[in-house]
Amino acid sequence: MKVRIKFAKYGALRFIGHLDVMRFFQKAIRRAEIDVAYSEGFSPHQIMSFAAPLGVGLCSFGEYLDVEIRSHQGSEDMLKRLQSVCVEGIEVLSVKALPQKAGNAMASVAAASYQVAYKNPEKSFRGYEEKLAEFFARSEIMITKETKRSTMQVNIRPGIYELFIDEEGAIVMKVDASSAGNIKPSFVTDAFFAYAGIKTEPFELQTTRLETYLNAGTAEEPVFEPLDWIGEEF
Amino acid sequence: MKLPGHASKLALSDEILMTIEKPARYIGSEVNAVIKDKEKVDVRFAMCFPDVYEIGMSHLGIQILYDMFNRMEDVWCERVYSPWVDLDKIMREKNIPLFALESQDPIKDFDFLGITIQYEMCYTNILQILDLAQIPLKALERGEEDPIVIGGGPCTYNPEPIAEFFDIFYIGEGETRYRQLLDVYKENKKNGGGREEFLYQAAQIPGMYVPRFYDVSYKEDGTIASFTPNRENIPASILKEIVMDFTDVPYPLKPVVPYIKATQDRVVLEIQRGCIRGCRFCQAGQLYRPVRERDVETLKKYAVEMLKNTGYEEISLSSLSSSDYSALEELVNFLIDTCKEKTVNISLPSLRIDAFSLDVMSKVQDVKKSSLTFAPEAGSQRLRDVINKGLTEEAILKGSAMAFEGGWSRVKLYFMLGLPTETEEDIRGIAELSNKIAATYFEVVPKEKRTNPVQIVASTSFFIPKPFTPFQWAKMCTKEEFIEKAHQTKRAVLEQLNKKRIKYNWHEADVSVMEGVFARGDRKLADVILKAYKKGCIYDAWGEYFKNDVWMETFEECNVDPAFYTTRERSLDEIFPWDFLDCGVNKEFLKREWQRALDEKVTPNCRMQCQGCGAARFGGGVCFEERSGHESTN
């Protein structure tokens, strides 16, 4: 049986890289004594798939990984076990069983939402609500994407699904996070800051991934649901 | 929405953490890290390994002491490692004091800074730690507010080159005397006593060496004339501390598990301390006498518990010579059964190659991908007798043949160059032995089964005489001699029939010379170390940062001749800088062994026949085992 684990990552553990998070979970699953499935061969490894790698420095409250398990005593038991072996900064939020046909976590990712806030609680984006709405109302938002060989102009507007300022005065966005069209939150904020003439200092902002979504609709008419929407408690 | 946890208490700003390599080295918060309320403890102890996090986190000794201290209710022990060069630069520029990982508090506010000294080439890193911590480098310049700086580990068996930088050295195994030391510290503080009073009392606790209470005078030739206490009640000789109840002494069952991959990324089970072998070049073999084994039932319990507490995918046995552990077979079979069920890998270093170990290895590793390791240390039987390395050519060839039949095809060989009495013939022996092993492969493996071509990797390091070994009197080679010996080895390899199957590697000679200077150095070296550090020498153990020219220039400026410590012949009656220390093995025994080496005579190991080295005075271990009278084969 395949289960999808949702977790948060914050605080000091923002500075742990993606590979280290994978290693953390491999060990956490052992500490929790979960009957996880292993690959065959001389160096068996846990059958594990992460949804979308999170950059170093970012917080998240919507991270996911899938693991294959051989036996269990229900989702509540598994959640408790995992929570008891975690550390301050990585918190398991839920565990759900996936239906047979569900795609793996990484392939399922269609979108993600982010909050971009000033670290200094005195500062916020309040007052920029209209400017942001105006920016979002455009049909084209061109950014320069630099690859190893070339730089190219890309229109990211079609990949931005929501963009507003929340009650805390932080910018919130829902954007394409699929492997083909992933939009980094900084693409959006950089373009907006240039548009609105906002100057920020390096490292002044904290980006937090709020949720990772799958597409429960069609390519033409997407319906974004949290990645574990497809799963069920067991 | 309001999100929790953006702000966490870290000593380094986000800006710094986002611009340096591997920020996870500095944030603490690892699994099993111990957090206490600093208001509720009496003693704050910072435990330091003066090298980068991934190296320091791999060290068993720190995990043992960290666990021991944190079992004490009145103590909070935290960890600190050398900031890597990128952060080092930033901390100096921004005047950020070095901090402990757990609380992220400055080290200078702690009661103790404990530094484990595992290799000579970390000496400048010790100064880096003190400097970044904003603690005066010299012990005599420290004030009441500064932490007590205490050193431990193998290099403290000749602490003299760095004696000026330490308030105390703890000689021997850490498990025995720290409680007493901390009680004295607390009592002294309560009574309003100062630093000097505490150190004076500490110097009277067994195993504690407080350098300031000893004076050294030198003869005209630079050797030591006298080494004497300068205060009343200070012992003239300090006997090492040792754990005799090795099974019941606390062991870290919940070691701290790093996020980033450490060098030792596995559960480490210490099965025994000490070694029965008595190889004459080996310092550990003398320092940790007598051999003490940990009970096998205890080890089985620990293995299961530690795997559960850490989630590690691998377990490794730690000892100087695992094959000599009397219940090895039982332990390994237990681990194989347990680990198979838990899909844990087993790594078995320091195993003698024989039918048993090959059988075990074929069960726990992929034969095709792994290699076989022998450490003959010398190329000829004559020289192996000189160094008392019991391994014979016959045993190596027999082991190799069995291994080749079992499917292995890669062999690693470790040798030393520059051993006492070495001749060109001994050096040629390295190439010839490598060749014979390759030839064995072609003898025992039929043509149709030679899917993986045989590969022999022979590596040589340069021999460095160490204190408390029979070779402490020996002359070390010069850099030029070392390099010539490496070239001779290379030429000899190229003359072999199977030369294409043999790969030869050798170590840097410059670092070996430096290590040789520090290993048998005296207090006169402190100036050199300090000056080299001030000129920017740190991370000397890391080839890319070792600045030989700066060191050599500094020796000259300080008017210190490195050759005095390395290539000089020493007479049997010379007073060595470390002679006031007593590791349990007496000097008469070492002299006997030095003479037997020159006579090319092998000495039986502790289980075969007691040699009266002196370690029996500790009242336990192998010294009091019933001897079977005959020895198993090597």
Chai-1 contact restraints between the chains, C-beta under 6 A:
chainA,res_idxA,chainB,res_idxB,connection_type,confidence,min_distance_angstrom,max_distance_angstrom,comment,restraint_id
A,Y10,B,G5,contact,1.0,0.0,6.0,A-B,restraint_1
A,G11,B,G5,contact,1.0,0.0,6.0,A-B,restraint_2
A,G11,B,S8,contact,1.0,0.0,6.0,A-B,restraint_3
A,A12,B,S8,contact,1.0,0.0,6.0,A-B,restraint_4
A,A12,B,L10,contact,1.0,0.0,6.0,A-B,restraint_5
A,A12,B,I27,contact,1.0,0.0,6.0,A-B,restraint_6
A,A12,B,S29,contact,1.0,0.0,6.0,A-B,restraint_7
A,F15,B,L17,contact,1.0,0.0,6.0,A-B,restraint_8
A,F15,B,P23,contact,1.0,0.0,6.0,A-B,restraint_9
A,F15,B,A24,contact,1.0,0.0,6.0,A-B,restraint_10
A,F15,B,I27,contact,1.0,0.0,6.0,A-B,restraint_11
A,I16,B,A24,contact,1.0,0.0,6.0,A-B,restraint_12
A,I16,B,Y259,contact,1.0,0.0,6.0,A-B,restraint_13
A,D20,B,Y259,contact,1.0,0.0,6.0,A-B,restraint_14
A,D20,B,I260,contact,1.0,0.0,6.0,A-B,restraint_15
A,K27,B,G311,contact,1.0,0.0,6.0,A-B,restraint_16
A,R30,B,G311,contact,1.0,0.0,6.0,A-B,restraint_17
A,R31,B,G311,contact,1.0,0.0,6.0,A-B,restraint_18
A,Y38,B,T343,contact,1.0,0.0,6.0,A-B,restraint_19
A,F42,B,D366,contact,1.0,0.0,6.0,A-B,restraint_20
A,P44,B,T343,contact,1.0,0.0,6.0,A-B,restraint_21
A,G57,B,M18,contact,1.0,0.0,6.0,A-B,restraint_22
A,V87,B,V31,contact,1.0,0.0,6.0,A-B,restraint_23
A,G89,B,S29,contact,1.0,0.0,6.0,A-B,restraint_24
A,F203,B,D14,contact,1.0,0.0,6.0,A-B,restraint_25
A,F203,B,E15,contact,1.0,0.0,6.0,A-B,restraint_26
A,Q206,B,H6,contact,1.0,0.0,6.0,A-B,restraint_27
A,T208,B,L3,contact,1.0,0.0,6.0,A-B,restraint_28
